[in-house]
């Protein structure tokens, strides 16, 4: 269905200003694949002449074989991915050979590198910029990690800083500040192997929190400095954007699943019952009625319809510490990054776990910042269910396909390699930024 896009604060529908198609937008039909710890989502779309995406087909499956963002069972993960992709392909009447995929595996880390490159009094060329980025990749490879994004934040010509595009400018030496998002090589190879078993190529990987930021942040938030926190099922990750650039990202292996697991243990109830209780009755905010309100649940190992009753206050006393701990870990990661004013005073929450009642207020208290709940702008052809915080990463992949979030310099840093399914992925690991 066609839907009106929301205003930047997510308060309601509004009219999006017309825009031209991005020069680096994908041509024709393309697929995106969001592999999460709780769900696997595939969308096939195209970018229309007005620069907006239109979904042609979509598939959605419960995740299997994935834990903490990493693939732990190739067979289970393959079945879930195949099912989601098949649903999207059937609806769109299109066969995918490759996908843009989110990256949350391999314990992604964010680093900044300062690289100096000798020019020798001539004009800087694209080859020089490629060499600088290659040096950033080489440093990661020495540590057994691969660069997923290597984004030049700015350049310095001799003693002149703040140069956006040095190509054609004469200098003795060229310096660059690179922001590199890297991940463990083995985990990336497992991801590539799994997709190759599904007859799919990794066309482009995109950092999961960065993808969520592309769909949930307004232009002003990206420019002035904002921290996006994506609270997923198995991980909680953050992305800091400033002046339109991704300047930091981090991830912790704690998410909504840990809250469900704590409830199952604390209440001695099956995991599906714990998830239902969390979704229907979970909150960070208590009232005087919670001790008197009784919740019915089945007990572990009991057969039939034998139920027990527990006060809602007991459930909330289990939820609060885990969510507060997660937010405190994120606060510590931000402090360790020492980003300063680039992070701004704005926090936007996305991800399924962010919808728990009271999380916004808890985040504002623990992080000491202004906090809002971020919803991705509606996409033509998708039902309303997709326009919830839990799908921010998925729809951000469509935004990336539309050309958003890519490096400002208008050339491809990647070298050309084999187009074979697995061989291309290996080449990506070696050459991709």
GUMAR-746798 format. One record per residue (C-alpha): x, y, z negated; residue in three letters. Coordinates in nm, 4 decimals. Each point is the difference from the previous one (the first is absolute). Example, Ala and Ser with C-alpha at 12.3 -4.5 7.8 and 13.67 -1.06 7.14 Angstrom:
node u=1.2300 v=-0.4500 w=-0.7800 type=ALA
node u=0.1370 v=0.3440 w=0.0660 type=SER
END
This chain:
node u=0.0000 v=0.0000 w=0.0000 type=UNK
node u=0.1044 v=0.3602 w=0.0415 type=UNK
node u=0.0547 v=0.1844 w=-0.3255 type=UNK
node u=0.0766 v=0.3579 w=-0.0926 type=UNK
node u=0.3429 v=0.0423 w=-0.1591 type=UNK
node u=0.0243 v=0.1070 w=-0.3619 type=UNK
node u=0.1400 v=0.3248 w=-0.1253 type=UNK
node u=0.3571 v=-0.0219 w=-0.1401 type=UNK
node u=-0.1173 v=-0.0350 w=-0.3619 type=UNK
node u=-0.2256 v=-0.2926 w=0.0866 type=UNK
node u=-0.3074 v=0.1834 w=-0.1294 type=UNK
node u=-0.2168 v=-0.0577 w=0.3004 type=UNK
node u=-0.0309 v=0.0033 w=0.3777 type=UNK
node u=0.1299 v=0.2840 w=0.2093 type=UNK
node u=0.1025 v=0.0788 w=0.3535 type=UNK
node u=0.3563 v=-0.0782 w=0.1033 type=UNK
node u=0.1656 v=0.2642 w=0.2165 type=UNK
node u=0.0663 v=-0.1168 w=0.3554 type=UNK
node u=0.3583 v=-0.0878 w=0.0748 type=UNK
node u=0.2058 v=-0.1144 w=0.2947 type=UNK
node u=0.1272 v=-0.3515 w=0.0371 type=UNK
node u=0.3380 v=-0.0354 w=-0.1753 type=UNK
node u=0.2840 v=-0.0386 w=0.2538 type=UNK
node u=0.1231 v=-0.3118 w=-0.1842 type=UNK
node u=-0.3412 v=-0.1635 w=-0.0403 type=UNK
node u=-0.0329 v=-0.3593 w=0.1146 type=UNK
node u=-0.1425 v=-0.0534 w=0.3455 type=UNK
node u=-0.2808 v=-0.2486 w=0.0584 type=UNK
node u=-0.1252 v=-0.2459 w=-0.2600 type=UNK
node u=0.2217 v=-0.0848 w=-0.2967 type=UNK
node u=-0.0315 v=-0.1999 w=-0.3200 type=UNK
node u=0.0834 v=0.0744 w=-0.3623 type=UNK
node u=0.0388 v=-0.2575 w=-0.2750 type=UNK
node u=-0.0150 v=0.0733 w=-0.3723 type=UNK
node u=0.1374 v=-0.2983 w=-0.1960 type=UNK
node u=-0.0815 v=0.0568 w=-0.3648 type=UNK
node u=-0.0053 v=-0.2103 w=-0.3136 type=UNK
node u=-0.3811 v=-0.0036 w=-0.0110 type=UNK
node u=-0.1082 v=0.0391 w=0.3626 type=UNK
node u=0.1250 v=-0.0235 w=0.3577 type=UNK
node u=-0.1546 v=0.2481 w=0.2432 type=UNK
node u=0.0456 v=0.0244 w=0.3761 type=UNK
node u=-0.1395 v=0.2825 w=0.2146 type=UNK
node u=0.0232 v=0.0379 w=0.3773 type=UNK
node u=-0.0347 v=0.3601 w=0.1139 type=UNK
node u=0.0830 v=0.2551 w=0.2644 type=UNK
node u=0.0834 v=0.3705 w=-0.0209 type=UNK
node u=-0.2540 v=0.2086 w=0.1886 type=UNK
node u=0.0761 v=0.3194 w=0.1978 type=UNK
node u=-0.0911 v=0.2194 w=-0.2991 type=UNK
node u=0.2744 v=-0.1697 w=-0.2050 type=UNK
node u=-0.2400 v=-0.1955 w=-0.2245 type=UNK
node u=0.0094 v=-0.3772 w=-0.0422 type=UNK
node u=-0.2915 v=-0.2226 w=0.0924 type=UNK
node u=-0.0207 v=-0.3521 w=-0.1426 type=UNK
node u=-0.0961 v=-0.2644 w=0.2533 type=UNK
node u=0.0039 v=-0.2974 w=-0.2343 type=UNK
node u=0.0935 v=-0.0916 w=-0.3551 type=UNK
node u=0.0540 v=-0.3034 w=-0.2203 type=UNK
node u=0.0294 v=-0.0328 w=-0.3764 type=UNK
node u=0.1070 v=-0.3057 w=-0.2000 type=UNK
node u=0.0857 v=-0.0751 w=-0.3599 type=UNK
node u=0.3777 v=-0.0103 w=-0.0264 type=UNK
node u=0.1800 v=-0.3302 w=-0.0499 type=UNK
node u=0.3683 v=-0.0809 w=-0.0357 type=UNK
node u=0.0898 v=0.3579 w=-0.0979 type=UNK
node u=0.1054 v=0.1142 w=-0.3466 type=UNK
node u=0.1359 v=0.3376 w=-0.1015 type=UNK
node u=0.0096 v=0.1005 w=0.3667 type=UNK
node u=0.2280 v=-0.2931 w=0.0920 type=UNK
node u=-0.0871 v=-0.3105 w=0.1982 type=UNK
node u=0.0375 v=-0.3025 w=-0.2286 type=UNK
node u=-0.1773 v=-0.2652 w=0.2114 type=UNK
node u=0.0417 v=0.0158 w=0.3774 type=UNK
node u=-0.2843 v=-0.2414 w=0.0715 type=UNK
node u=-0.2605 v=0.1764 w=-0.2146 type=UNK
node u=0.1045 v=0.3438 w=0.1215 type=UNK
node u=-0.0115 v=-0.1156 w=0.3620 type=UNK
node u=-0.3563 v=-0.1289 w=-0.0393 type=UNK
node u=-0.1237 v=0.3259 w=-0.1556 type=UNK
node u=0.1715 v=0.2141 w=0.2646 type=UNK
node u=-0.1228 v=-0.2162 w=0.2883 type=UNK
node u=-0.3585 v=0.0192 w=-0.1293 type=UNK
node u=0.0035 v=0.3797 w=-0.0367 type=UNK
node u=0.1627 v=0.0516 w=0.3413 type=UNK
node u=-0.2421 v=-0.2431 w=0.1682 type=UNK
node u=-0.2993 v=0.1917 w=-0.1366 type=UNK
node u=0.1373 v=0.3289 w=0.1332 type=UNK
node u=0.0920 v=-0.1492 w=0.3384 type=UNK
node u=-0.3437 v=-0.1546 w=0.0472 type=UNK
node u=-0.1776 v=0.3259 w=-0.0826 type=UNK
node u=0.2291 v=0.2085 w=0.2217 type=UNK
node u=0.0221 v=-0.2629 w=0.2751 type=UNK
node u=0.3757 v=0.0586 w=-0.0023 type=UNK
node u=0.2980 v=-0.2296 w=-0.0575 type=UNK
node u=0.2783 v=0.1469 w=-0.2126 type=UNK
node u=0.3657 v=-0.0785 w=0.0606 type=UNK
node u=0.1341 v=0.2322 w=-0.2686 type=UNK
node u=-0.1084 v=0.2208 w=-0.2875 type=UNK
node u=0.1016 v=0.3023 w=-0.2049 type=UNK
node u=0.0399 v=-0.1502 w=-0.3479 type=UNK
node u=0.0216 v=0.1475 w=-0.3494 type=UNK
node u=0.3144 v=-0.0653 w=-0.1999 type=UNK
node u=-0.0279 v=-0.0824 w=-0.3696 type=UNK
node u=0.2281 v=-0.3043 w=-0.0124 type=UNK
node u=0.3680 v=-0.0131 w=-0.0846 type=UNK
node u=-0.0076 v=0.2391 w=-0.2983 type=UNK
node u=0.0118 v=0.3167 w=0.2169 type=UNK
node u=0.2303 v=0.2722 w=-0.1260 type=UNK
node u=0.0439 v=0.3632 w=0.0928 type=UNK
node u=0.3460 v=0.1531 w=0.0351 type=UNK
node u=0.1524 v=0.3153 w=0.1380 type=UNK
node u=0.3311 v=-0.0034 w=0.1846 type=UNK
node u=0.2189 v=0.2877 w=0.1107 type=UNK
node u=0.1845 v=-0.0883 w=0.3194 type=UNK
node u=0.2730 v=0.2103 w=0.1622 type=UNK
node u=0.0748 v=-0.0490 w=0.3686 type=UNK
node u=0.2876 v=0.1593 w=0.1939 type=UNK
node u=-0.1122 v=0.1854 w=0.3146 type=UNK
node u=0.3254 v=0.1808 w=0.0865 type=UNK
node u=-0.1196 v=0.3300 w=0.1407 type=UNK
node u=-0.2459 v=-0.1347 w=0.2562 type=UNK
node u=-0.3807 v=-0.0067 w=0.0142 type=UNK
node u=-0.1730 v=-0.2570 w=-0.2193 type=UNK
node u=-0.1883 v=-0.2671 w=0.1938 type=UNK
node u=-0.2634 v=-0.2630 w=-0.0618 type=UNK
node u=0.2814 v=-0.2545 w=-0.0117 type=UNK
node u=0.1447 v=0.1826 w=-0.2995 type=UNK
node u=-0.3346 v=-0.0093 w=-0.1808 type=UNK
node u=-0.0332 v=-0.3697 w=0.0743 type=UNK
node u=0.3491 v=-0.0580 w=-0.1386 type=UNK
node u=-0.0857 v=0.1822 w=-0.3226 type=UNK
node u=-0.3134 v=-0.2086 w=-0.0482 type=UNK
node u=0.1976 v=-0.3157 w=0.0826 type=UNK
node u=0.2448 v=0.0902 w=-0.2765 type=UNK
node u=-0.2893 v=0.0179 w=-0.2461 type=UNK
node u=-0.1157 v=-0.3452 w=0.1156 type=UNK
node u=0.3512 v=-0.1404 w=-0.0332 type=UNK
node u=0.0254 v=0.1070 w=-0.3620 type=UNK
node u=-0.3229 v=-0.1870 w=-0.0769 type=UNK
node u=0.1108 v=-0.3129 w=0.1851 type=UNK
node u=0.3120 v=-0.0191 w=-0.2179 type=UNK
node u=-0.2316 v=-0.0467 w=-0.2993 type=UNK
node u=-0.2110 v=-0.2742 w=0.1611 type=UNK
node u=-0.2846 v=0.2389 w=0.0747 type=UNK
node u=-0.1545 v=0.1337 w=0.3191 type=UNK
node u=-0.1128 v=0.3548 w=0.0781 type=UNK
node u=-0.3710 v=0.0185 w=0.0757 type=UNK
node u=-0.0108 v=0.3788 w=0.0363 type=UNK
node u=0.3068 v=0.2217 w=0.0434 type=UNK
node u=-0.1393 v=0.3497 w=0.0172 type=UNK
node u=0.2283 v=0.3040 w=0.0494 type=UNK
node u=-0.1257 v=0.2676 w=-0.2406 type=UNK
node u=0.2348 v=0.2743 w=0.1208 type=UNK
node u=0.3352 v=0.0595 w=0.1655 type=UNK
node u=0.3031 v=0.2163 w=-0.0781 type=UNK
node u=0.2113 v=0.1446 w=0.2825 type=UNK
node u=0.3454 v=0.0723 w=-0.1432 type=UNK
node u=-0.0994 v=0.2236 w=-0.2950 type=UNK
node u=-0.3505 v=0.0848 w=0.1234 type=UNK
node u=-0.2713 v=-0.2044 w=-0.1769 type=UNK
node u=-0.3697 v=-0.0364 w=0.0770 type=UNK
node u=0.0267 v=-0.0812 w=0.3723 type=UNK
node u=-0.3065 v=-0.1903 w=0.1221 type=UNK
node u=0.1235 v=-0.1166 w=0.3434 type=UNK
node u=0.3751 v=0.0243 w=0.0670 type=UNK
node u=-0.0064 v=-0.1382 w=0.3535 type=UNK
node u=0.1808 v=0.2326 w=0.2399 type=UNK
node u=0.1583 v=0.2050 w=-0.2799 type=UNK
node u=0.3806 v=0.0324 w=-0.0145 type=UNK
node u=0.1819 v=-0.0859 w=-0.3225 type=UNK
node u=0.3087 v=-0.1684 w=-0.1405 type=UNK
node u=-0.1899 v=-0.2363 w=-0.2312 type=UNK
node u=-0.3609 v=-0.0992 w=-0.0436 type=UNK
node u=-0.1400 v=-0.0955 w=-0.3396 type=UNK
node u=-0.3352 v=-0.1648 w=-0.0621 type=UNK
node u=-0.2111 v=-0.0725 w=-0.3049 type=UNK
node u=-0.1702 v=-0.3319 w=0.0673 type=UNK
node u=-0.2882 v=-0.1456 w=-0.1943 type=UNK
node u=0.0241 v=-0.3782 w=0.0330 type=UNK
node u=-0.2735 v=-0.2419 w=-0.1055 type=UNK
node u=0.1509 v=-0.3471 w=-0.0128 type=UNK
node u=-0.1031 v=-0.3502 w=-0.1041 type=UNK
node u=0.1608 v=-0.3380 w=-0.0638 type=UNK
node u=0.0983 v=-0.1666 w=0.3285 type=UNK
node u=-0.1230 v=-0.3455 w=-0.1034 type=UNK
node u=-0.3502 v=0.1247 w=-0.0791 type=UNK
node u=-0.0191 v=0.1809 w=0.3334 type=UNK
node u=0.1048 v=-0.3145 w=0.1821 type=UNK
node u=-0.2706 v=-0.1971 w=-0.1809 type=UNK
node u=-0.2544 v=0.2590 w=0.1136 type=UNK
node u=0.1268 v=-0.0276 w=0.3574 type=UNK
node u=-0.0070 v=-0.3799 w=-0.0143 type=UNK
node u=-0.3577 v=-0.0006 w=-0.1254 type=UNK
node u=-0.1210 v=0.2329 w=0.2742 type=UNK
node u=0.1931 v=-0.1940 w=0.2636 type=UNK
node u=-0.1906 v=-0.3114 w=-0.1119 type=UNK
node u=-0.3167 v=0.2005 w=0.0677 type=UNK
node u=0.1293 v=0.0831 w=0.3506 type=UNK
node u=0.0410 v=0.3652 w=-0.0935 type=UNK
node u=0.2894 v=0.2432 w=0.0276 type=UNK
node u=0.0928 v=0.2612 w=-0.2601 type=UNK
node u=-0.0326 v=0.3026 w=0.2262 type=UNK
node u=0.0555 v=0.2573 w=-0.2741 type=UNK
node u=0.0233 v=-0.0294 w=-0.3790 type=UNK
node u=-0.1312 v=0.2866 w=-0.2137 type=UNK
node u=0.0611 v=0.0499 w=-0.3704 type=UNK
node u=-0.3305 v=-0.0820 w=-0.1745 type=UNK
node u=-0.0243 v=0.3095 w=-0.2263 type=UNK
node u=0.1088 v=0.2249 w=0.2869 type=UNK
node u=-0.2760 v=-0.1508 w=0.2118 type=UNK
node u=-0.2538 v=0.0691 w=-0.2775 type=UNK
node u=0.1242 v=0.3595 w=-0.0185 type=UNK
node u=-0.0553 v=0.0505 w=0.3736 type=UNK
node u=-0.3698 v=-0.0830 w=-0.0405 type=UNK
node u=-0.0779 v=0.1510 w=-0.3409 type=UNK
node u=0.1970 v=0.3257 w=-0.0252 type=UNK
node u=-0.1029 v=0.3328 w=0.1469 type=UNK
node u=0.2460 v=0.1992 w=0.2115 type=UNK
node u=0.0511 v=0.2472 w=-0.2850 type=UNK
node u=0.0749 v=-0.2803 w=-0.2462 type=UNK
node u=0.2627 v=-0.1449 w=0.2327 type=UNK
node u=0.1592 v=0.3413 w=0.0459 type=UNK
node u=-0.0014 v=0.1346 w=-0.3575 type=UNK
node u=0.1090 v=-0.3184 w=-0.1763 type=UNK
node u=-0.2187 v=-0.2869 w=-0.1226 type=UNK
node u=0.0487 v=-0.3380 w=-0.1626 type=UNK
node u=-0.2236 v=-0.2718 w=0.1402 type=UNK
node u=-0.0436 v=-0.3047 w=-0.2262 type=UNK
node u=-0.1403 v=-0.3085 w=0.1703 type=UNK
node u=-0.1393 v=-0.2368 w=-0.2653 type=UNK
node u=-0.0333 v=-0.3323 w=0.1791 type=UNK
node u=-0.0798 v=-0.3505 w=-0.1122 type=UNK
node u=0.3550 v=-0.1259 w=-0.0492 type=UNK
node u=0.2105 v=0.3171 w=0.0093 type=UNK
node u=-0.0206 v=0.3685 w=-0.0825 type=UNK
node u=0.2047 v=0.2221 w=0.2274 type=UNK
node u=0.0583 v=0.3698 w=0.0452 type=UNK
node u=0.0959 v=0.2336 w=0.2806 type=UNK
node u=0.1132 v=0.3603 w=-0.0436 type=UNK
node u=-0.0590 v=0.2334 w=0.2930 type=UNK
node u=0.1410 v=0.3529 w=0.0296 type=UNK
node u=0.0060 v=0.2333 w=0.2996 type=UNK
node u=-0.1700 v=-0.2758 w=0.1972 type=UNK
node u=0.2831 v=-0.2484 w=-0.0617 type=UNK
node u=0.0167 v=-0.3188 w=-0.2025 type=UNK
node u=0.2684 v=0.0810 w=-0.2594 type=UNK
node u=-0.0352 v=-0.2882 w=-0.2462 type=UNK
node u=-0.1774 v=-0.3315 w=-0.0475 type=UNK
node u=0.0036 v=-0.2666 w=-0.2720 type=UNK
node u=-0.1884 v=-0.3138 w=-0.0969 type=UNK
node u=-0.0674 v=-0.2017 w=-0.3164 type=UNK
node u=-0.1300 v=-0.3608 w=0.0008 type=UNK
node u=-0.3090 v=0.0801 w=-0.2085 type=UNK
node u=-0.3524 v=0.0570 w=0.1320 type=UNK
node u=-0.3649 v=-0.0792 w=-0.0427 type=UNK
node u=0.0634 v=-0.3746 w=-0.0055 type=UNK
node u=0.1921 v=0.0336 w=-0.3254 type=UNK
node u=-0.3056 v=0.1661 w=-0.1590 type=UNK
node u=-0.2155 v=-0.2910 w=0.1182 type=UNK
node u=0.2540 v=-0.2501 w=-0.1312 type=UNK
node u=0.0130 v=0.1729 w=-0.3390 type=UNK
node u=-0.3795 v=-0.0172 w=-0.0242 type=UNK
node u=-0.0047 v=-0.3687 w=0.0947 type=UNK
node u=0.2555 v=-0.0798 w=-0.2691 type=UNK
node u=-0.1440 v=0.2266 w=-0.2669 type=UNK
node u=-0.3593 v=-0.1132 w=0.0478 type=UNK
node u=0.0775 v=-0.3657 w=0.0894 type=UNK
node u=-0.2024 v=0.0277 w=0.3182 type=UNK
node u=0.0703 v=-0.1027 w=0.3631 type=UNK
node u=0.1720 v=0.2520 w=0.2262 type=UNK
node u=-0.3066 v=0.0539 w=0.2190 type=UNK
node u=-0.2059 v=0.0798 w=-0.3114 type=UNK
node u=0.2681 v=0.2414 w=-0.1194 type=UNK
node u=0.0036 v=0.1765 w=0.3377 type=UNK
node u=-0.3797 v=0.0329 w=-0.0087 type=UNK
node u=0.0070 v=0.1450 w=-0.3516 type=UNK
node u=0.2735 v=0.2475 w=0.0949 type=UNK
node u=-0.1865 v=0.1148 w=0.3104 type=UNK
node u=-0.3438 v=0.0297 w=-0.1592 type=UNK
node u=0.0794 v=0.1103 w=-0.3553 type=UNK
node u=0.3661 v=0.1067 w=-0.0070 type=UNK
node u=0.0945 v=0.3493 w=-0.1142 type=UNK
node u=0.2748 v=0.2009 w=-0.1632 type=UNK
node u=-0.2576 v=0.2054 w=-0.1886 type=UNK
node u=-0.1760 v=-0.1421 w=-0.3055 type=UNK
node u=-0.3214 v=0.1003 w=-0.1783 type=UNK
node u=-0.1547 v=-0.0762 w=-0.3392 type=UNK
node u=-0.2340 v=-0.2413 w=0.1758 type=UNK
node u=0.2802 v=-0.2317 w=0.1128 type=UNK
node u=0.0042 v=-0.2012 w=-0.3255 type=UNK
node u=-0.3723 v=-0.0709 w=0.0317 type=UNK
node u=-0.0071 v=-0.0687 w=0.3752 type=UNK
node u=0.0526 v=-0.3737 w=0.0509 type=UNK
node u=0.1293 v=-0.1534 w=0.3229 type=UNK
node u=-0.0698 v=-0.3594 w=0.1066 type=UNK
node u=0.2786 v=-0.2130 w=0.1439 type=UNK
node u=0.0858 v=-0.3642 w=0.0523 type=UNK
node u=0.2853 v=-0.1597 w=-0.1914 type=UNK
node u=0.3036 v=-0.1825 w=0.1369 type=UNK
node u=-0.0533 v=-0.3749 w=0.0203 type=UNK
node u=-0.3718 v=0.0141 w=-0.0760 type=UNK
node u=-0.2307 v=-0.1784 w=0.2404 type=UNK
node u=-0.3478 v=0.1070 w=0.1023 type=UNK
node u=-0.1570 v=0.3297 w=-0.1015 type=UNK
node u=0.1522 v=0.0327 w=-0.3485 type=UNK
node u=0.0599 v=0.3711 w=-0.0582 type=UNK
node u=0.1544 v=0.2041 w=-0.2764 type=UNK
node u=-0.0593 v=0.3636 w=-0.0868 type=UNK
node u=0.2666 v=0.2563 w=-0.0809 type=UNK
node u=-0.0256 v=0.3712 w=-0.0780 type=UNK
node u=0.0900 v=0.2340 w=0.2842 type=UNK
node u=0.2416 v=0.1729 w=-0.2379 type=UNK
node u=0.2168 v=-0.3139 w=-0.0024 type=UNK
node u=0.0279 v=0.0031 w=0.3783 type=UNK
node u=0.0920 v=0.3697 w=0.0058 type=UNK
node u=0.2672 v=-0.0547 w=-0.2656 type=UNK
node u=0.1672 v=-0.2443 w=0.2404 type=UNK
node u=-0.0287 v=0.2202 w=0.3101 type=UNK
node u=0.1303 v=0.3282 w=-0.1435 type=UNK
node u=0.3505 v=-0.1086 w=-0.1071 type=UNK
node u=0.0796 v=-0.1604 w=0.3375 type=UNK
node u=-0.1157 v=0.2988 w=0.2058 type=UNK
node u=0.1762 v=0.2452 w=-0.2309 type=UNK
node u=0.3185 v=-0.2056 w=0.0230 type=UNK
node u=-0.0204 v=0.0089 w=0.3802 type=UNK
node u=-0.0378 v=0.3783 w=0.0037 type=UNK
node u=0.2851 v=0.0396 w=-0.2492 type=UNK
node u=0.2265 v=-0.2092 w=0.2244 type=UNK
node u=-0.0886 v=0.2242 w=0.2941 type=UNK
node u=0.0726 v=0.3069 w=-0.2143 type=UNK
node u=0.3416 v=-0.1448 w=-0.0854 type=UNK
node u=0.0768 v=-0.0740 w=0.3648 type=UNK
node u=-0.0783 v=0.3598 w=0.0903 type=UNK
node u=0.2231 v=0.1268 w=-0.2801 type=UNK
node u=0.2861 v=-0.2274 w=0.1092 type=UNK
node u=-0.0282 v=0.1275 w=0.3585 type=UNK
node u=0.0676 v=0.3552 w=-0.1234 type=UNK
node u=-0.1828 v=0.1464 w=0.2970 type=UNK
node u=-0.0855 v=0.3265 w=-0.1706 type=UNK
node u=-0.2331 v=0.2528 w=0.1625 type=UNK
node u=-0.0250 v=-0.2039 w=0.3203 type=UNK
node u=-0.2500 v=-0.2293 w=-0.1763 type=UNK
node u=-0.2334 v=0.2921 w=-0.0709 type=UNK
node u=-0.2703 v=-0.0151 w=-0.2652 type=UNK
node u=-0.2551 v=-0.2002 w=0.1975 type=UNK
node u=-0.0669 v=-0.3726 w=-0.0273 type=UNK
node u=-0.2359 v=-0.1939 w=0.2266 type=UNK
node u=-0.1107 v=-0.3519 w=-0.0969 type=UNK
node u=-0.0884 v=-0.2647 w=0.2576 type=UNK
node u=-0.0319 v=-0.3791 w=-0.0015 type=UNK
node u=-0.2727 v=-0.2272 w=-0.1329 type=UNK
node u=0.1204 v=0.0185 w=-0.3614 type=UNK
node u=-0.0295 v=0.3812 w=0.0030 type=UNK
node u=-0.3806 v=-0.0318 w=0.0054 type=UNK
node u=-0.0148 v=-0.1223 w=-0.3596 type=UNK
node u=-0.2027 v=0.2512 w=-0.2021 type=UNK
node u=0.2262 v=0.2391 w=-0.1914 type=UNK
node u=0.3241 v=-0.0714 w=0.1876 type=UNK
node u=0.0088 v=0.3526 w=0.1404 type=UNK
node u=-0.0245 v=0.1524 w=-0.3484 type=UNK
node u=0.2608 v=-0.2389 w=-0.1387 type=UNK
node u=0.2394 v=0.0839 w=0.2840 type=UNK
node u=-0.0409 v=0.3735 w=-0.0594 type=UNK
node u=0.0780 v=-0.0471 w=-0.3703 type=UNK
node u=0.3015 v=-0.2309 w=0.0444 type=UNK
node u=0.1528 v=0.1683 w=0.3056 type=UNK
node u=-0.0766 v=0.3555 w=-0.1065 type=UNK
node u=-0.1187 v=0.0996 w=0.3469 type=UNK
node u=-0.3162 v=0.0816 w=0.1923 type=UNK
node u=-0.1531 v=-0.3250 w=0.1237 type=UNK
node u=-0.2680 v=-0.0833 w=0.2524 type=UNK
node u=-0.1285 v=-0.3229 w=0.1517 type=UNK
node u=0.0942 v=-0.0205 w=0.3670 type=UNK
node u=-0.2253 v=-0.1484 w=0.2650 type=UNK
node u=0.1092 v=-0.0507 w=0.3606 type=UNK
node u=-0.1849 v=0.2031 w=0.2610 type=UNK
node u=-0.2614 v=-0.2072 w=0.1860 type=UNK
node u=0.1033 v=-0.1700 w=0.3218 type=UNK
node u=-0.2356 v=-0.0376 w=0.2929 type=UNK
node u=-0.1254 v=-0.3533 w=0.0356 type=UNK
node u=0.0583 v=-0.1083 w=-0.3609 type=UNK
node u=-0.2749 v=-0.0544 w=-0.2584 type=UNK
node u=-0.0187 v=0.2143 w=-0.3123 type=UNK
node u=0.1629 v=-0.2745 w=-0.2108 type=UNK
node u=0.3347 v=0.0765 w=0.1661 type=UNK
node u=-0.0044 v=0.3609 w=-0.1157 type=UNK
node u=0.0807 v=-0.0873 w=-0.3611 type=UNK
node u=0.3325 v=0.0530 w=-0.1832 type=UNK
node u=0.0817 v=-0.3707 w=0.0350 type=UNK
node u=0.0359 v=0.0390 w=0.3782 type=UNK
node u=0.2249 v=0.3080 w=0.0000 type=UNK
node u=0.3057 v=-0.2011 w=0.1054 type=UNK
node u=-0.1897 v=-0.1771 w=0.2788 type=UNK
node u=-0.1363 v=0.3204 w=0.1508 type=UNK
node u=0.3374 v=0.1683 w=-0.0418 type=UNK
node u=0.1431 v=-0.2564 w=0.2398 type=UNK
node u=-0.2523 v=0.1256 w=0.2564 type=UNK
node u=0.1207 v=0.3553 w=-0.0670 type=UNK
node u=0.3584 v=-0.1153 w=0.0630 type=UNK
node u=-0.1165 v=-0.1560 w=0.3265 type=UNK
node u=-0.1487 v=0.3395 w=0.0833 type=UNK
node u=0.3441 v=0.1590 w=-0.0374 type=UNK
node u=-0.0284 v=0.1418 w=-0.3523 type=UNK
node u=0.2872 v=-0.0157 w=-0.2471 type=UNK
node u=0.2697 v=-0.0701 w=0.2563 type=UNK
node u=0.3357 v=0.1849 w=-0.0016 type=UNK
node u=-0.0233 v=0.3541 w=0.1322 type=UNK
node u=0.2721 v=-0.0584 w=0.2606 type=UNK
node u=-0.1728 v=-0.1259 w=0.3125 type=UNK
node u=0.2120 v=-0.2998 w=0.0923 type=UNK
node u=0.0058 v=-0.3626 w=-0.1100 type=UNK
node u=0.2952 v=-0.0828 w=-0.2266 type=UNK
node u=-0.0371 v=-0.3732 w=0.0662 type=UNK
node u=0.2141 v=-0.1662 w=0.2617 type=UNK
node u=-0.1580 v=-0.2289 w=0.2524 type=UNK
node u=0.0198 v=-0.3719 w=-0.0526 type=UNK
node u=-0.1545 v=-0.3300 w=0.0908 type=UNK
node u=-0.3772 v=-0.0043 w=0.0390 type=UNK
node u=-0.0402 v=-0.3607 w=-0.1184 type=UNK
node u=-0.2187 v=-0.0538 w=-0.3051 type=UNK
node u=0.2525 v=-0.1072 w=-0.2601 type=UNK
node u=0.3042 v=0.1299 w=0.1860 type=UNK
node u=-0.1544 v=0.3445 w=0.0088 type=UNK
node u=-0.0563 v=-0.0103 w=-0.3739 type=UNK
node u=0.3636 v=-0.0953 w=-0.0559 type=UNK
node u=0.1038 v=0.2899 w=0.2220 type=UNK
node u=-0.2261 v=0.2273 w=-0.2029 type=UNK
node u=0.1714 v=-0.1109 w=-0.3192 type=UNK
node u=0.3337 v=0.0844 w=0.1578 type=UNK
node u=-0.0892 v=0.3213 w=0.1773 type=UNK
node u=-0.3278 v=0.1434 w=-0.1229 type=UNK
node u=-0.0202 v=0.3117 w=-0.2196 type=UNK
END
